[in-house]
């Protein structure tokens, strides 16, 4: 029997700041033998196996609940901070729904209604809801009516599928309190700005580090040009997490001790330092890089995922990155969505972040396999991001 897999998306305020994450587990199995009760059991087993702190850090989490959880028959997973239980749209039809949600609130959990379409059953439960999710792909006039209903009831509205510029703008225009989408959206062709000179120098360094045999002297010179990056490199090497017993003052030695991948991530942290939720953005970038590497089976996949994430986070044109960073034709093809040896792995990673199972299958991967690669990469990526993105003053 297949196992359930975890998927996560960000919940972002209109100003770009991060509220928390929406998390759900699902079973990638369309067999008629997969009953709702069987799926609930597999989902519960996956929730029990996973530490939510590895998936959401120290943020709030909106967790899609199983029926046994909502009926008080199964334990609710522990969360690092506030926990909101998301009620699936079909579940609200049960006669005991109102009583169950009232009990959840008495126990201190928030309540979110999933996929609100203004049915009588959903409307009856609005007074018990802290959040209500609406699909941004629906007709804007109907969306406006539904959002007004939710806000009149005193709940927050969450716009689903805000993974394009247009739908994110629609959510803002309609007054959604939060948008649910990948923290880093896919950078669309022709979109974004040109690289600055400083960004170009940083991405040139990432290119150098992606070489099969990076030139140590050349890399050290490239790092030394940037005083802030040099300080970050020395601080990272001398932190307690590296296990180095003696203080390192030599930039050349520090570069050698970090190695190409950690140094590439550190370069990214320097570029992303001014972003809202910088640690979480870097966490997502490194997770995408690790996943693309493992899915492609080649370490250059790490660079592809890293560049893809930084490009999206800073809203830089893909063409600008390709032209000014000097990446190889294979890396350029992946970033341009033109295939190549790393293109399928990057597409699978992006499709997982967007919860698009059909797109994952279209490039030759299985959604469950990609989800597990992501889940395995998250703790390692979070540890790196938390260390690297800390302010230099610390």
BATORVO-633352 format. One line per field, with one value per residue: z, y, x of N, C-alpha, C in turn. Coordinates in steps of 0.05 Angstrom, whole numbers, padded with zeros to 5 digits. Example, Ala and Ser with C-alpha at 12.3 -4.5 7.8 and 13.67 -1.06 7.14 Angstrom:
2
n.up: (00156,00142) $
n.north: (-00114,-00045) $
n.east: (00264,00257) $
ca.up: (00156,00143) $
ca.north: (-00090,-00021) $
ca.east: (00246,00273) $
c.up: (00156,00157) $
c.north: (-00066,00001) $
c.east: (00264,00258) $
END
This chain:
394
n.up: (00000,-00017,00012,00048,00027,00043,00029,00021,00025,00023,00065,00055,00072,00046,00041,00030,00073,00113,00139,00154,00142,00098,00104,00080,00079,00031,-00009,-00064,-00103,-00146,-00144,-00140,-00094,-00055,-00004,00030,00086,00088,00065,00104,00146,00126,00119,00172,00194,00167,00185,00239,00234,00217,00238,00249,00255,00222,00174,00175,00204,00254,00248,00244,00228,00181,00180,00142,00165,00184,00182,00230,00265,00269,00293,00342,00350,00335,00353,00349,00311,00341,00339,00324,00335,00333,00314,00262,00243,00182,00150,00106,00046,00034,00083,00115,00110,00145,00199,00250,00246,00264,00320,00326,00307,00344,00389,00375,00375,00429,00450,00436,00384,00320,00267,00199,00139,00082,00012,00000,-00024,-00016,00001,00034,00079,00089,00098,00145,00182,00184,00229,00264,00242,00235,00192,00121,00060,-00008,-00078,-00124,-00178,-00193,-00216,-00214,-00195,-00165,-00128,-00101,-00074,-00040,-00009,00017,00048,00082,00109,00134,00171,00205,00196,00169,00100,00054,-00004,-00052,-00097,-00114,-00149,-00194,-00224,-00238,-00210,-00158,-00156,-00163,-00115,-00078,-00096,-00085,-00031,00000,00059,00064,00019,-00011,-00036,-00073,-00039,-00070,-00132,-00199,-00245,-00297,-00369,-00401,-00359,-00303,-00279,-00300,-00282,-00229,-00223,-00177,-00165,-00211,-00203,-00159,-00181,-00220,-00187,-00166,-00213,-00221,-00178,-00193,-00228,-00250,-00227,-00187,-00189,-00137,-00122,-00155,-00139,-00085,-00093,-00118,-00076,-00039,-00060,-00043,00016,00054,00041,00050,00105,00120,00102,00136,00186,00181,00177,00226,00262,00314,00293,00253,00274,00275,00310,00318,00312,00249,00209,00158,00095,00049,00069,00095,00052,00027,00068,00071,00021,-00046,-00050,-00001,00000,-00046,-00028,00013,-00015,-00040,00005,00019,-00024,-00016,00031,00044,00034,00049,00102,00100,00118,00109,00055,00036,00057,00025,-00025,-00019,-00008,-00056,-00089,-00068,-00077,-00134,-00148,-00126,-00153,-00206,-00204,-00209,-00188,-00210,-00215,-00167,-00171,-00212,-00188,-00146,-00174,-00201,-00157,-00133,-00175,-00180,-00128,-00127,-00169,-00220,-00289,-00327,-00374,-00366,-00325,-00349,-00391,-00365,-00324,-00346,-00348,-00364,-00428,-00416,-00364,-00375,-00410,-00375,-00339,-00374,-00385,-00425,-00426,-00431,-00392,-00339,-00337,-00331,-00278,-00250,-00268,-00245,-00191,-00187,-00201,-00159,-00116,-00132,-00126,-00169,-00195,-00245,-00278,-00256,-00269,-00324,-00337,-00326,-00273,-00209,-00168,-00112,-00103,-00114,-00074,-00028,-00034,-00028,00025,00053,00044,00070,00128,00128,00094,00122,00169,00146,00123,00168,00195,00157,00140,00183,00213,00203,00247,00289) $
n.north: (-00024,00045,00100,00161,00228,00290,00356,00426,00495,00566,00616,00680,00749,00809,00847,00818,00794,00736,00693,00640,00569,00526,00460,00395,00324,00273,00218,00189,00159,00133,00090,00052,00023,00053,00079,00134,00126,00092,00126,00166,00138,00128,00180,00199,00166,00187,00240,00229,00209,00251,00308,00368,00416,00410,00421,00469,00504,00553,00574,00591,00540,00516,00461,00408,00371,00303,00262,00229,00260,00308,00288,00276,00227,00214,00236,00304,00329,00353,00421,00473,00525,00565,00528,00514,00479,00453,00444,00397,00410,00376,00353,00385,00373,00335,00315,00323,00363,00418,00413,00386,00423,00464,00439,00433,00486,00498,00468,00498,00502,00534,00543,00528,00535,00497,00509,00546,00554,00578,00544,00520,00489,00504,00558,00558,00545,00587,00623,00595,00595,00613,00623,00623,00591,00610,00599,00627,00620,00622,00657,00727,00762,00729,00712,00760,00768,00723,00732,00779,00758,00724,00760,00792,00756,00756,00728,00710,00714,00669,00666,00617,00582,00624,00628,00655,00718,00747,00724,00732,00788,00796,00775,00813,00858,00843,00842,00799,00768,00734,00699,00636,00601,00577,00597,00618,00636,00608,00635,00672,00669,00725,00759,00800,00836,00867,00842,00872,00902,00883,00837,00808,00796,00762,00719,00702,00681,00638,00608,00596,00562,00519,00491,00430,00424,00471,00531,00545,00591,00630,00631,00647,00699,00722,00720,00752,00803,00823,00852,00842,00791,00763,00767,00738,00687,00676,00678,00636,00591,00592,00584,00547,00502,00479,00449,00461,00466,00504,00575,00605,00650,00659,00675,00645,00593,00587,00587,00539,00503,00508,00490,00478,00475,00493,00543,00566,00568,00605,00651,00660,00672,00722,00753,00751,00776,00822,00810,00803,00758,00731,00685,00643,00647,00635,00584,00558,00565,00535,00484,00474,00472,00427,00387,00388,00373,00320,00296,00300,00271,00291,00335,00386,00398,00421,00473,00491,00490,00526,00575,00582,00590,00637,00673,00677,00696,00747,00770,00771,00774,00714,00711,00752,00731,00685,00708,00742,00713,00672,00617,00546,00518,00475,00486,00535,00519,00490,00531,00563,00533,00496,00444,00397,00363,00374,00397,00369,00352,00402,00422,00384,00395,00449,00440,00408,00445,00478,00444,00412,00356,00332,00359,00342,00287,00293,00304,00258,00239,00213,00238,00225,00207,00253,00287,00261,00268,00323,00329,00302,00336,00383,00391,00393,00436,00477,00482,00500,00548,00578,00587,00614,00659,00692,00757,00797,00826,00794) $
n.east: (00017,00011,00048,00030,00045,00078,00059,00074,00058,00068,00039,00023,00024,-00007,00034,00078,00103,00114,00065,00058,00054,00017,00000,-00007,-00021,-00023,-00047,-00019,-00054,-00099,-00132,-00193,-00196,-00175,-00201,-00235,-00229,-00184,-00146,-00145,-00121,-00069,-00051,-00052,-00013,00032,00034,00045,00096,00128,00164,00135,00163,00207,00184,00157,00188,00192,00142,00071,00022,-00024,-00060,-00083,-00135,-00152,-00211,-00217,-00185,-00215,-00260,-00242,-00218,-00167,-00101,-00080,-00026,00035,00054,00103,00087,00028,-00030,-00073,-00130,-00147,-00209,-00233,-00270,-00314,-00325,-00356,-00409,-00425,-00468,-00449,-00412,-00412,-00411,-00362,-00325,-00332,-00313,-00259,-00243,-00250,-00209,-00166,-00148,-00143,-00190,-00199,-00236,-00237,-00233,-00279,-00343,-00391,-00433,-00493,-00480,-00427,-00433,-00462,-00423,-00388,-00387,-00354,-00304,-00236,-00205,-00216,-00214,-00210,-00217,-00175,-00179,-00231,-00291,-00282,-00323,-00357,-00320,-00309,-00358,-00359,-00313,-00329,-00371,-00342,-00308,-00346,-00363,-00321,-00275,-00209,-00191,-00164,-00129,-00128,-00083,-00050,-00006,00011,00029,-00016,-00059,-00042,-00042,-00097,-00116,-00097,-00125,-00177,-00177,-00158,-00135,-00091,-00048,-00043,00010,00069,00128,00168,00153,00147,00193,00172,00178,00208,00196,00215,00274,00336,00401,00440,00505,00532,00501,00512,00567,00563,00534,00569,00608,00580,00576,00631,00639,00609,00639,00672,00723,00734,00773,00813,00843,00821,00768,00774,00794,00749,00712,00738,00733,00685,00671,00630,00612,00659,00664,00618,00633,00678,00653,00616,00649,00674,00634,00600,00574,00604,00645,00699,00759,00798,00805,00793,00826,00843,00821,00827,00834,00786,00750,00764,00750,00695,00674,00647,00589,00565,00588,00565,00512,00519,00535,00486,00455,00477,00459,00405,00394,00365,00313,00242,00226,00276,00306,00269,00262,00313,00317,00278,00303,00351,00329,00303,00348,00377,00338,00334,00385,00386,00344,00361,00408,00458,00510,00511,00459,00447,00466,00433,00382,00392,00404,00356,00321,00342,00338,00281,00268,00291,00267,00292,00308,00309,00338,00375,00405,00427,00456,00493,00518,00546,00535,00534,00512,00477,00458,00434,00393,00360,00344,00316,00272,00277,00291,00345,00398,00385,00337,00287,00288,00289,00239,00205,00214,00195,00142,00125,00127,00086,00044,00027,00012,00004,00040,00088,00087,00089,00141,00167,00171,00148,00097,00097,00149,00179,00159,00178,00233,00237,00218,00258,00301,00289,00301,00358,00366,00341,00372,00420,00403,00386,00433,00465,00436,00434,00439,00499,00515,00503) $
ca.up: (00000,-00018,00036,00043,00024,00053,00012,00037,00011,00041,00070,00054,00074,00022,00039,00024,00097,00116,00162,00162,00120,00096,00101,00080,00069,00013,-00020,-00094,-00112,-00156,-00144,-00126,-00068,-00036,00007,00048,00112,00084,00061,00130,00162,00116,00125,00201,00198,00158,00205,00263,00228,00210,00257,00235,00256,00199,00150,00177,00221,00278,00240,00247,00208,00175,00174,00134,00184,00176,00195,00257,00281,00273,00311,00367,00353,00331,00364,00330,00312,00355,00321,00338,00344,00331,00295,00252,00229,00158,00147,00078,00037,00035,00110,00129,00107,00167,00219,00274,00239,00281,00347,00325,00305,00369,00407,00367,00384,00458,00456,00430,00356,00301,00247,00172,00120,00057,-00014,00005,-00048,-00007,00004,00059,00101,00095,00109,00173,00199,00183,00256,00279,00227,00237,00164,00100,00035,-00032,-00101,-00140,-00206,-00198,-00227,-00195,-00182,-00144,-00108,-00085,-00057,-00020,00009,00034,00068,00102,00126,00151,00193,00223,00191,00149,00075,00043,-00033,-00061,-00124,-00120,-00159,-00217,-00217,-00242,-00188,-00133,-00157,-00158,-00086,-00065,-00104,-00072,-00002,00014,00081,00058,-00006,-00009,-00061,-00067,-00029,-00094,-00156,-00223,-00259,-00324,-00391,-00407,-00335,-00285,-00285,-00306,-00259,-00222,-00225,-00154,-00169,-00232,-00191,-00142,-00197,-00232,-00167,-00166,-00237,-00216,-00158,-00206,-00246,-00239,-00209,-00183,-00184,-00110,-00120,-00169,-00121,-00062,-00102,-00122,-00050,-00026,-00072,-00028,00044,00070,00036,00063,00134,00123,00099,00160,00208,00177,00183,00255,00279,00329,00279,00234,00288,00274,00337,00320,00297,00222,00201,00130,00077,00031,00083,00100,00027,00024,00088,00065,-00002,-00066,-00046,00022,-00007,-00064,-00012,00028,-00035,-00043,00029,00018,-00043,-00007,00059,00047,00026,00071,00109,00086,00125,00096,00026,00032,00062,00001,-00047,-00015,-00011,-00085,-00100,-00060,-00091,-00162,-00148,-00121,-00174,-00231,-00201,-00215,-00170,-00224,-00209,-00143,-00181,-00227,-00169,-00132,-00192,-00205,-00133,-00129,-00197,-00173,-00104,-00132,-00193,-00241,-00314,-00332,-00396,-00355,-00309,-00369,-00406,-00349,-00305,-00361,-00342,-00387,-00444,-00403,-00342,-00387,-00420,-00352,-00329,-00394,-00388,-00451,-00423,-00423,-00372,-00313,-00340,-00320,-00249,-00241,-00273,-00224,-00166,-00188,-00201,-00132,-00101,-00141,-00122,-00196,-00199,-00274,-00289,-00247,-00286,-00352,-00341,-00321,-00244,-00195,-00147,-00086,-00102,-00112,-00048,-00008,-00037,-00016,00054,00064,00041,00085,00153,00122,00083,00144,00186,00132,00120,00193,00202,00137,00137,00208,00209,00210,00274,00309) $
ca.north: (00000,00069,00118,00189,00246,00316,00380,00451,00520,00589,00634,00705,00773,00826,00862,00799,00781,00708,00686,00612,00550,00507,00433,00372,00299,00260,00192,00191,00133,00136,00064,00052,00010,00073,00092,00157,00117,00082,00149,00179,00122,00133,00208,00200,00154,00205,00262,00219,00204,00276,00331,00392,00437,00407,00429,00497,00520,00561,00589,00579,00521,00508,00433,00395,00350,00279,00259,00220,00283,00326,00275,00272,00199,00213,00259,00325,00331,00376,00442,00491,00549,00562,00507,00517,00455,00458,00426,00393,00421,00356,00344,00402,00363,00316,00326,00329,00382,00442,00405,00379,00447,00478,00425,00440,00513,00497,00456,00518,00501,00549,00528,00539,00521,00494,00512,00557,00560,00589,00525,00524,00476,00520,00584,00554,00542,00611,00635,00580,00594,00634,00627,00611,00590,00614,00592,00651,00614,00625,00683,00749,00773,00711,00714,00785,00763,00704,00745,00797,00741,00714,00783,00800,00737,00761,00709,00717,00700,00659,00661,00593,00583,00650,00622,00671,00747,00757,00716,00746,00815,00794,00771,00839,00876,00835,00845,00774,00772,00718,00684,00611,00596,00572,00621,00628,00628,00604,00660,00668,00680,00753,00774,00806,00859,00860,00840,00894,00894,00867,00810,00794,00786,00740,00696,00692,00664,00612,00593,00585,00540,00496,00477,00404,00429,00500,00543,00555,00618,00648,00633,00663,00727,00731,00724,00775,00829,00832,00850,00830,00762,00752,00765,00716,00662,00671,00672,00610,00571,00593,00578,00521,00480,00467,00431,00470,00470,00528,00597,00608,00678,00660,00672,00622,00568,00585,00579,00511,00487,00508,00473,00492,00477,00511,00570,00575,00576,00629,00673,00666,00686,00750,00766,00751,00785,00844,00801,00795,00730,00722,00658,00624,00648,00620,00556,00548,00564,00512,00460,00470,00464,00400,00369,00386,00356,00291,00285,00298,00253,00305,00358,00411,00403,00439,00500,00498,00496,00550,00598,00584,00602,00665,00689,00682,00712,00774,00779,00777,00761,00691,00717,00768,00712,00668,00724,00755,00696,00654,00589,00528,00514,00456,00500,00555,00506,00484,00556,00574,00513,00484,00416,00391,00342,00382,00410,00353,00353,00428,00424,00368,00410,00471,00430,00400,00469,00488,00422,00405,00329,00326,00370,00324,00263,00300,00304,00231,00233,00207,00258,00215,00206,00281,00297,00250,00281,00349,00326,00294,00358,00406,00396,00401,00463,00496,00485,00517,00575,00592,00595,00632,00683,00709,00783,00797,00838,00773) $
ca.east: (00000,00028,00049,00022,00068,00073,00062,00074,00059,00070,00016,00037,00008,-00006,00059,00100,00113,00105,00049,00063,00053,-00005,00012,-00026,-00010,-00042,-00038,-00019,-00065,-00126,-00145,-00219,-00193,-00165,-00225,-00228,-00219,-00157,-00128,-00141,-00102,-00042,-00044,-00047,00013,00053,00035,00058,00124,00142,00165,00126,00183,00224,00169,00148,00206,00178,00119,00045,00016,-00051,-00056,-00108,-00141,-00166,-00237,-00213,-00176,-00237,-00280,-00229,-00210,-00138,-00087,-00071,00004,00047,00064,00121,00073,-00001,-00039,-00100,-00138,-00163,-00231,-00238,-00295,-00335,-00330,-00375,-00437,-00432,-00486,-00434,-00390,-00412,-00402,-00334,-00309,-00334,-00295,-00231,-00237,-00247,-00183,-00146,-00139,-00157,-00205,-00200,-00253,-00223,-00247,-00305,-00359,-00416,-00455,-00508,-00465,-00403,-00442,-00470,-00400,-00372,-00381,-00333,-00280,-00216,-00195,-00232,-00199,-00225,-00200,-00171,-00185,-00260,-00300,-00276,-00347,-00365,-00299,-00314,-00381,-00351,-00294,-00345,-00385,-00323,-00299,-00369,-00364,-00298,-00253,-00190,-00194,-00139,-00132,-00114,-00072,-00038,00021,00017,00028,-00043,-00077,-00032,-00053,-00126,-00120,-00093,-00147,-00202,-00174,-00152,-00116,-00068,-00047,-00029,00025,00097,00141,00181,00138,00162,00199,00161,00195,00204,00190,00238,00291,00364,00420,00457,00533,00538,00489,00527,00591,00556,00527,00594,00621,00565,00585,00657,00636,00596,00658,00680,00746,00736,00800,00812,00853,00802,00745,00782,00795,00722,00700,00752,00724,00661,00677,00609,00612,00683,00657,00600,00648,00694,00635,00605,00669,00681,00610,00602,00562,00623,00662,00727,00769,00815,00794,00804,00827,00850,00798,00833,00829,00757,00737,00769,00735,00666,00668,00631,00560,00560,00596,00545,00489,00526,00532,00457,00445,00485,00442,00377,00393,00345,00286,00224,00228,00301,00313,00252,00267,00338,00309,00265,00323,00369,00313,00299,00374,00382,00319,00341,00410,00380,00327,00377,00430,00484,00514,00505,00431,00446,00470,00409,00361,00399,00400,00327,00309,00352,00325,00254,00266,00299,00253,00312,00302,00325,00356,00396,00422,00441,00475,00514,00532,00564,00530,00537,00487,00458,00445,00417,00370,00342,00332,00297,00251,00281,00300,00372,00400,00375,00311,00265,00290,00280,00210,00192,00216,00177,00114,00118,00122,00060,00024,00017,00020,00004,00065,00109,00087,00095,00171,00178,00174,00123,00093,00105,00179,00189,00152,00196,00259,00234,00216,00284,00319,00281,00316,00385,00365,00333,00396,00439,00392,00385,00461,00477,00421,00434,00453,00527,00519,00501) $
c.up: (00000,00008,00028,00041,00033,00031,00029,00018,00031,00043,00074,00056,00049,00018,00034,00049,00100,00142,00172,00137,00121,00089,00099,00070,00052,00002,-00051,-00105,-00120,-00156,-00130,-00099,-00047,-00025,00024,00075,00110,00081,00088,00147,00153,00121,00154,00207,00189,00176,00230,00259,00225,00233,00242,00235,00233,00173,00151,00194,00246,00272,00246,00224,00206,00164,00166,00151,00171,00191,00224,00276,00289,00292,00338,00372,00349,00343,00342,00333,00328,00334,00337,00348,00340,00309,00288,00236,00206,00154,00117,00070,00041,00063,00124,00127,00130,00188,00244,00270,00258,00309,00347,00324,00330,00389,00401,00377,00415,00467,00448,00402,00340,00281,00220,00155,00093,00033,-00010,-00021,-00041,-00007,00031,00082,00108,00108,00139,00192,00199,00211,00272,00265,00233,00210,00145,00074,00011,-00056,-00120,-00170,-00213,-00208,-00206,-00181,-00160,-00121,-00089,-00065,-00034,00000,00027,00055,00090,00121,00144,00175,00212,00219,00170,00123,00065,00014,-00042,-00090,-00132,-00132,-00185,-00209,-00218,-00218,-00161,-00133,-00152,-00128,-00071,-00071,-00090,-00042,00013,00036,00076,00031,-00002,-00036,-00053,-00058,-00052,-00118,-00179,-00237,-00288,-00345,-00397,-00383,-00320,-00296,-00292,-00280,-00254,-00224,-00201,-00156,-00190,-00221,-00174,-00159,-00213,-00212,-00165,-00190,-00233,-00198,-00170,-00224,-00233,-00220,-00206,-00177,-00157,-00108,-00133,-00151,-00097,-00070,-00106,-00096,-00037,-00036,-00055,00002,00061,00066,00050,00093,00138,00121,00124,00183,00206,00185,00213,00273,00291,00313,00260,00248,00286,00301,00340,00302,00270,00215,00171,00113,00058,00044,00088,00075,00022,00043,00082,00042,-00021,-00059,-00023,00015,-00027,-00048,00004,00009,-00038,-00019,00030,-00002,-00033,00020,00064,00040,00051,00076,00097,00093,00110,00066,00020,00037,00037,-00022,-00043,-00017,-00041,-00098,-00093,-00075,-00120,-00166,-00146,-00142,-00201,-00229,-00207,-00198,-00183,-00220,-00185,-00153,-00197,-00208,-00154,-00149,-00197,-00181,-00129,-00150,-00190,-00148,-00109,-00157,-00215,-00266,-00318,-00353,-00385,-00339,-00328,-00383,-00390,-00330,-00320,-00356,-00368,-00403,-00430,-00380,-00354,-00397,-00398,-00342,-00348,-00399,-00416,-00449,-00415,-00401,-00345,-00313,-00328,-00290,-00238,-00245,-00252,-00197,-00165,-00187,-00174,-00114,-00107,-00137,-00148,-00203,-00229,-00287,-00280,-00265,-00315,-00357,-00331,-00292,-00232,-00172,-00119,-00083,-00099,-00084,-00026,-00010,-00024,00015,00067,00063,00060,00111,00148,00112,00104,00162,00172,00130,00146,00201,00183,00135,00162,00202,00218,00238,00296,00315) $
c.north: (00025,00085,00146,00206,00274,00337,00405,00475,00543,00603,00662,00729,00790,00841,00844,00785,00753,00704,00658,00594,00533,00480,00413,00347,00286,00234,00194,00164,00137,00110,00065,00038,00029,00089,00116,00148,00107,00105,00163,00164,00127,00161,00211,00188,00172,00229,00253,00215,00229,00296,00356,00415,00434,00417,00458,00515,00527,00578,00575,00560,00517,00480,00421,00371,00326,00278,00249,00242,00301,00314,00269,00243,00196,00238,00278,00328,00356,00396,00461,00516,00544,00543,00512,00492,00462,00436,00422,00401,00401,00348,00360,00392,00344,00330,00335,00351,00405,00435,00399,00404,00464,00466,00432,00468,00514,00486,00475,00518,00522,00531,00542,00522,00520,00497,00522,00565,00570,00569,00530,00513,00493,00546,00581,00552,00566,00623,00620,00581,00618,00642,00613,00613,00593,00610,00616,00645,00618,00653,00705,00760,00755,00711,00738,00781,00744,00716,00764,00781,00733,00737,00793,00781,00739,00742,00720,00702,00693,00652,00638,00597,00610,00648,00636,00701,00757,00749,00728,00774,00816,00791,00797,00857,00869,00836,00819,00780,00758,00706,00659,00604,00587,00599,00634,00618,00623,00631,00657,00681,00709,00771,00780,00828,00849,00858,00866,00884,00876,00839,00794,00782,00761,00715,00685,00674,00637,00595,00581,00561,00516,00481,00450,00406,00459,00509,00557,00584,00638,00652,00651,00693,00738,00736,00749,00802,00841,00829,00836,00799,00749,00748,00742,00689,00656,00664,00644,00588,00570,00589,00551,00498,00466,00447,00438,00478,00496,00550,00600,00638,00680,00655,00649,00596,00565,00577,00549,00493,00486,00490,00487,00495,00496,00540,00582,00584,00602,00654,00680,00680,00715,00765,00770,00764,00806,00835,00798,00765,00717,00694,00638,00624,00632,00590,00544,00545,00539,00486,00454,00460,00435,00380,00366,00370,00326,00280,00282,00277,00265,00330,00385,00418,00422,00468,00509,00506,00522,00575,00603,00598,00631,00683,00696,00700,00741,00786,00788,00762,00737,00696,00734,00750,00696,00684,00734,00737,00676,00625,00573,00527,00496,00470,00521,00543,00500,00509,00568,00555,00500,00456,00414,00371,00348,00394,00395,00354,00380,00431,00408,00382,00433,00462,00420,00424,00481,00467,00414,00377,00322,00336,00353,00299,00269,00300,00279,00224,00226,00227,00249,00215,00235,00293,00287,00262,00308,00347,00319,00317,00381,00411,00405,00430,00484,00502,00504,00545,00591,00602,00617,00658,00701,00735,00783,00808,00817,00760) $
c.east: (00018,00027,00039,00048,00059,00077,00059,00074,00059,00043,00028,00017,00011,00020,00083,00111,00100,00089,00056,00061,00027,00007,-00011,-00011,-00032,-00030,-00041,-00028,-00094,-00142,-00172,-00218,-00184,-00190,-00216,-00218,-00190,-00137,-00124,-00121,-00073,-00033,-00037,-00019,00036,00056,00050,00088,00141,00141,00157,00146,00203,00211,00162,00166,00191,00154,00093,00040,-00014,-00050,-00083,-00113,-00154,-00193,-00234,-00202,-00199,-00259,-00267,-00220,-00180,-00126,-00080,-00040,00012,00058,00083,00108,00043,-00009,-00068,-00107,-00156,-00184,-00235,-00266,-00318,-00343,-00352,-00404,-00445,-00449,-00471,-00413,-00389,-00402,-00372,-00316,-00309,-00315,-00266,-00224,-00234,-00220,-00160,-00136,-00156,-00171,-00205,-00219,-00239,-00242,-00276,-00319,-00387,-00439,-00469,-00492,-00441,-00412,-00450,-00447,-00382,-00367,-00360,-00306,-00262,-00205,-00214,-00217,-00217,-00206,-00199,-00175,-00214,-00266,-00295,-00301,-00357,-00345,-00304,-00337,-00373,-00332,-00309,-00360,-00366,-00314,-00321,-00371,-00341,-00275,-00234,-00196,-00166,-00144,-00115,-00104,-00063,-00011,00027,00016,-00001,-00061,-00068,-00043,-00083,-00132,-00117,-00116,-00173,-00200,-00169,-00131,-00089,-00070,-00032,-00016,00053,00110,00157,00166,00157,00168,00191,00179,00188,00199,00216,00256,00319,00380,00434,00486,00541,00526,00503,00553,00585,00549,00550,00609,00606,00572,00612,00656,00623,00614,00665,00704,00749,00765,00799,00821,00834,00777,00751,00783,00767,00707,00712,00744,00701,00667,00656,00608,00636,00677,00638,00614,00664,00676,00624,00624,00675,00657,00613,00592,00582,00642,00692,00737,00785,00803,00809,00803,00834,00826,00802,00826,00799,00742,00740,00753,00705,00659,00649,00601,00552,00567,00576,00520,00495,00526,00503,00446,00453,00467,00414,00373,00372,00317,00268,00226,00253,00308,00296,00255,00292,00333,00297,00285,00341,00354,00310,00326,00381,00364,00327,00366,00403,00362,00342,00399,00457,00486,00509,00476,00428,00448,00445,00386,00366,00395,00371,00314,00317,00339,00297,00251,00272,00285,00272,00304,00320,00345,00380,00415,00439,00463,00498,00530,00550,00559,00532,00511,00467,00444,00426,00391,00350,00328,00312,00273,00252,00292,00330,00373,00389,00347,00288,00265,00280,00250,00195,00192,00196,00148,00106,00112,00095,00038,00011,00027,00022,00030,00089,00110,00095,00125,00183,00182,00147,00121,00102,00135,00190,00183,00171,00224,00259,00234,00243,00304,00313,00297,00344,00386,00359,00357,00416,00429,00393,00413,00470,00462,00421,00449,00482,00532,00517,00527) $
END
